[in-house]
Structures are given as C-alpha cells and as structure tokens.
Amino acid sequence: MPIPTDHLKPIRLSAKENAFNQIQQWIIDGTLLPGEKLNDTELAQALGVSRTPVRESLQLLEAQGFVEMFPGKATQVTEIEKDAIKDLLPPLAALQSLSAELAIVHLTDEILMLLTKTNERFAEAIRSENYYAGLKIDEQFHKIIVNTANNSYIDGLLDSLQAHVRRQYFHNSIVLTEKSIEDHWKIIELMKNGHTAELAKVMKENWLRNIHKF
C-alpha cells in the first residue's frame, strides 16, 4: 500500500515529556477547565505513568503559567485572562516573522511541498468548518517554518507563546478564515522567491489580524 511521506515524523519522548504534552493539551482544549483542581494520582493513572513524571510536568506547567500550585493544598488550572492575547500576539508575530526569514536559506523543494500540502489540508478543514482541526493544522504549518529556521532559541520561546495563544483561541472560539489560507499561499511564494521584506509583513499580519477579535 502507498504510505504518505508528507507528514511530521514521530519523536520518541520520555514519560515526563509525554505527561507534560498531554496535560498541557487538556488545559488548552478545555478538557481540564480553568480553576479545576488537579490530582496527580488520577492524572498518573489516566496517563499510565508513575506520579513522578506527572509532578515534574505540573512544575513545568506552573513555570509556564498553565497551573498554579499551592503546597500542601492543591494544584489547579489557571484562569484565562482574555486581554493577555494582546500581549502574546505581537512577540509571537515578530518571532514567527523572523523564523520565516531565517528559513529561506534552508528551504528545499521537499519543505515547499510539505508547506503546500499542509495548507491544502488547512484549507479543507476551514472550508468544511472543522475549525478545531484547522487550528491544529495552522500550527503545523508554522511549525514547519520554525523547524526549517533551525534556531533553538526562537524555537523554545515560540513553544511557550504558541501554547498560550492556542489556549486563547480554543476558549474564545476564534475561527480562522479564507484570509488565513491566502496568507499561507503568499508566505510559501515569498519564501520560495526570497522576498524577505514582504514576507515579514505578511507573516506579521497573519498573526496580528486576530487581536481585534478579543
């Protein structure tokens, strides 16, 4: 049978990384609601791991602002501050823009094809009104660019910012539109042709357009 090659390759993660990623995702998509108290034993059972990686994950999530720990009392999911998006999006837009510029020198036909097929999937999700999938595919599109830039400092900063923005999008029901699809096509074309100035402008507009929706 034909096996698709244009997909993100799985990475083997430690128990702590898996626990962190899953708990963070549950907080982002509302499986774990703002203000909800967390029990490390129950989380460990649900994830099929010991309590140690769960506790370590919760400490990391507290450092990133997703949970709040009260020693000897409780650990709970932080509340969502809607206005925080106005502080989150500008630095995210600037870093995504820089990533796109840096990625140009590492661009290959394979990466361009992957971006193209990812945007086709994104367009299909948006046009079928599967906005949950659309948000995740949109993130995959931008992650390809960040990975191509190959700058670990930018990558680390973006991971934290992106997770908070994603949470805001999910909880405030932000819907991506045809305009985002068009932006992606422009980004691909501008990267292909090495037009850095216009690329920076389009990338920033792509991220900052949603500020007024909050």
C-alpha positions in Angstrom: 0.0 0.0 0.0 1.2 3.5 -0.7 2.5 5.2 2.5 2.3 9.1 2.6 5.7 10.8 3.2 4.4 14.3 3.8 3.7 14.0 7.5 5.5 15.0 10.7 7.8 12.2 11.9 7.1 10.9 15.4 9.6 11.7 18.1 10.3 9.3 21.0 9.6 11.2 24.2 10.3 10.5 27.9 7.4 9.8 30.3 7.8 13.4 31.6 7.6 14.9 28.2 4.6 12.8 27.3 2.8 13.7 30.5 3.6 17.4 30.0 2.4 17.5 26.5 -0.9 15.6 27.3 -1.7 17.7 30.4 -0.9 20.9 28.6 -3.1 19.8 25.7 -6.0 19.0 28.1 -5.7 22.5 29.6 -5.5 24.2 26.1 -8.6 22.4 24.7 -10.7 22.7 27.9 -10.6 19.1 28.9 -9.2 20.5 32.1 -11.1 23.7 32.8 -9.8 26.9 34.2 -9.9 26.7 38.0 -10.1 22.9 38.0 -8.2 21.2 40.8 -5.7 18.5 39.6 -4.9 15.3 41.3 -1.5 13.9 40.4 -2.6 10.3 41.3 -5.6 10.4 39.0 -3.5 12.0 36.2 -0.8 9.4 36.6 -3.5 6.6 36.3 -5.0 8.2 33.2 -1.6 8.6 31.5 -0.3 5.2 32.6 2.8 6.6 34.3 4.0 7.0 37.8 3.3 10.1 39.9 6.9 11.4 39.5 6.7 12.5 35.8 3.3 13.9 36.5 4.6 16.0 39.4 7.6 17.2 37.3 5.2 18.1 34.5 3.0 20.1 36.8 6.0 22.0 38.0 6.9 22.9 34.4 3.3 23.9 33.6 3.3 26.1 36.7 6.5 27.8 35.4 4.8 28.4 32.1 1.6 29.8 33.7 -0.8 26.9 32.9 -1.3 25.7 36.5 -0.9 27.2 40.0 0.4 25.1 42.8 -0.4 25.6 46.5 2.0 23.4 48.5 0.1 21.1 50.9 -3.2 22.2 49.5 -4.0 21.9 45.8 -2.8 22.3 42.2 -5.3 23.9 39.9 -5.6 25.1 36.3 -5.0 28.9 35.9 -7.8 31.1 34.8 -7.8 32.6 31.3 -7.1 36.3 31.1 -8.7 37.3 27.8 -6.7 40.5 27.4 -3.4 38.6 27.7 -3.7 37.8 23.9 -2.9 41.5 23.2 0.5 40.9 24.9 1.0 37.5 23.5 0.4 38.1 19.7 3.0 40.9 19.0 6.1 39.0 20.2 4.8 35.8 18.6 4.2 37.6 15.3 7.7 39.1 15.4 9.4 35.7 16.2 7.3 33.9 13.5 8.3 36.6 11.0 12.0 36.2 11.9 11.7 32.4 11.6 10.3 32.7 8.1 13.2 35.0 7.0 15.8 32.6 8.5 14.1 29.6 7.0 14.7 30.9 3.4 18.3 29.9 3.4 17.4 26.3 4.4 14.5 26.0 2.1 14.2 22.9 -0.1 11.7 21.5 -2.6 10.7 18.9 -0.1 9.9 21.6 2.5 8.0 23.7 0.0 5.9 20.6 -0.9 5.3 19.9 2.7 4.1 23.5 3.3 1.9 23.3 0.2 0.2 20.0 1.2 -0.2 21.2 4.8 -2.0 24.4 3.6 -4.2 22.2 1.3 -5.2 20.3 4.4 -5.7 23.5 6.3 -8.0 24.9 3.5 -10.0 21.7 3.5 -10.6 21.9 7.3 -11.6 25.6 7.2 -14.0 25.1 4.2 -15.6 22.1 5.9 -15.9 24.2 9.1 -13.8 21.8 11.1 -12.2 24.7 13.0 -10.6 22.5 15.7 -8.6 20.6 13.1 -7.9 23.9 11.3 -6.3 25.4 14.3 -4.0 22.4 14.8 -3.1 22.3 11.1 -2.4 26.0 11.1 0.1 25.4 13.9 1.7 22.6 12.0 2.2 24.9 9.0 4.0 27.5 11.1 6.0 24.8 13.0 7.4 23.6 9.7 8.8 27.1 9.1 10.2 27.4 12.6 11.8 24.0 12.3 13.3 25.0 9.0 14.8 28.2 10.5 16.8 25.8 12.8 17.2 28.3 15.7 16.8 26.6 19.0 16.4 29.9 20.9 13.5 31.0 18.8 12.0 27.5 18.9 12.0 27.4 22.7 10.4 30.9 23.0 7.7 30.1 20.4 6.7 26.8 22.0 5.6 28.6 25.2 4.0 31.6 23.5 2.2 29.3 20.9 0.7 27.1 23.6 -0.9 30.2 25.4 -2.2 31.6 22.2 -3.7 28.2 21.3 -5.5 28.1 24.6 -6.9 31.6 24.0 -8.1 30.6 20.5 -9.8 27.4 21.8 -11.5 29.0 24.7 -12.6 32.2 22.9 -13.7 30.3 19.8 -11.5 32.1 17.4 -12.3 31.0 13.8 -9.7 31.1 11.1 -10.9 32.1 7.7 -10.2 32.1 4.0 -7.8 35.0 4.6 -5.5 32.7 6.6 -5.4 30.3 3.7 -4.5 33.1 1.3 -1.8 34.3 3.8 -0.2 30.8 3.8 -0.1 30.8 0.0 1.6 34.2 0.0 4.1 33.1 2.6 5.0 30.0 0.6 5.5 32.1 -2.6 7.5 34.8 -0.8 9.8 32.3 0.9 10.3 30.5 -2.5 11.3 33.8 -4.2 13.4 35.1 -1.2 11.3 38.3 -0.8 12.2 38.9 2.9 10.7 42.3 3.4 7.3 41.4 2.1 7.4 38.0 3.8 8.0 39.7 7.2 5.0 42.0 6.6 2.6 39.2 5.5 3.7 36.9 8.4 3.1 39.6 11.0 -0.3 40.5 9.5 -1.3 36.8 9.6 -0.7 36.7 13.4 -1.9 40.2 14.4 -5.2 40.1 12.5 -7.0 38.4 15.3 -6.1 40.8 18.1 -9.3 42.8 17.4 -11.4 39.7 18.0 -10.6 39.6 21.7 
